[in-house]
Amino acid sequence: MRWETVSRLDQIREAVKFPLIVNSGVRTPAYNAQVGGVDGSAHEKGWAADIAARTSGERYAILIAAFDAGFRRIGIAKTFIHLDMDPLKPDAVAWLY
């Protein structure tokens, strides 16, 4: 995983005051395809992580801290938050799973 991504995840962890559980970090293209990831996923380049969000409170705290840490590509699911900072993809987007 890219150092800039890890550094921003550390900022989130410090802000939320609970451990972050990374469900998915760097993926090989084969594994990315196996789990249904999009072609050219930011996971394949080390720019993305899926962080577990076990409750709505955790999800809210992670989202606020992610914005403060500078993440601008965010996917929201019931059980995780996708955080992504791929510089080759559109900035300032959010989506639901």
C-alpha positions in Angstrom: 0.0 0.0 0.0 1.2 3.5 -0.8 2.7 5.4 2.1 0.4 8.4 1.5 -2.6 6.1 1.9 -1.3 4.5 5.0 -0.4 7.9 6.5 -4.0 9.1 6.0 -5.4 6.0 7.4 -3.3 6.6 10.5 -4.8 10.1 10.7 -8.3 8.6 10.7 -7.4 6.0 13.4 -6.0 8.8 15.6 -9.2 10.9 15.1 -11.7 8.1 15.7 -9.9 6.6 18.7 -10.6 3.0 17.8 -8.6 0.5 15.7 -9.3 0.4 12.0 -10.0 -3.0 10.5 -8.8 -3.2 6.9 -11.1 -5.6 5.0 -9.2 -5.1 1.7 -6.0 -3.3 0.9 -3.7 -3.9 -2.0 -5.1 -6.5 -4.5 -3.6 -8.4 -7.4 -5.6 -8.0 -10.6 -6.6 -11.7 -10.3 -7.9 -11.3 -6.8 -9.6 -8.0 -7.7 -11.5 -9.7 -10.5 -12.4 -12.6 -8.1 -14.0 -10.3 -5.6 -15.9 -8.3 -8.2 -13.6 -5.2 -8.2 -13.7 -2.8 -11.2 -11.0 -3.0 -13.8 -8.1 -0.7 -12.9 -9.2 -0.6 -9.3 -7.3 1.8 -7.0 -6.8 -1.3 -4.8 -4.5 -2.7 -7.5 -2.3 0.4 -7.2 -2.2 0.7 -3.4 -4.4 3.8 -3.4 -7.4 2.3 -1.7 -8.6 0.5 1.4 -11.9 -0.9 2.6 -12.4 -0.2 6.3 -14.8 -2.2 8.4 -17.7 -0.1 9.9 -19.6 -2.3 12.3 -22.1 0.2 13.5 -23.7 3.4 12.1 -21.7 5.4 14.7 -18.4 3.9 13.5 -19.4 4.6 9.9 -20.2 8.2 10.7 -16.9 8.7 12.6 -14.8 7.1 9.8 -16.5 9.3 7.2 -15.9 12.6 9.1 -12.3 11.6 9.8 -11.8 10.5 6.2 -12.9 13.9 4.9 -10.6 15.6 7.4 -7.7 13.4 6.3 -8.2 14.4 2.7 -9.9 11.4 1.1 -12.2 12.5 -1.7 -13.2 9.2 -3.2 -15.5 7.4 -0.8 -17.8 4.4 -1.2 -20.3 3.6 1.5 -21.6 0.2 2.2 -23.5 -1.3 5.2 -20.4 -3.0 6.7 -17.5 -1.0 5.3 -16.2 2.3 3.9 -14.1 2.3 0.7 -11.4 5.1 0.9 -9.5 5.9 -2.2 -7.1 8.6 -3.3 -6.1 7.4 -6.8 -4.8 10.6 -8.5 -5.8 9.2 -12.0 -9.5 9.0 -11.1 -12.1 11.7 -10.7 -11.8 13.6 -7.4 -14.7 14.4 -5.0 -17.0 11.5 -5.6 -19.1 9.3 -3.3 -21.1 6.2 -4.1 -23.2 3.5 -2.4 -22.7 -0.2 -2.6 
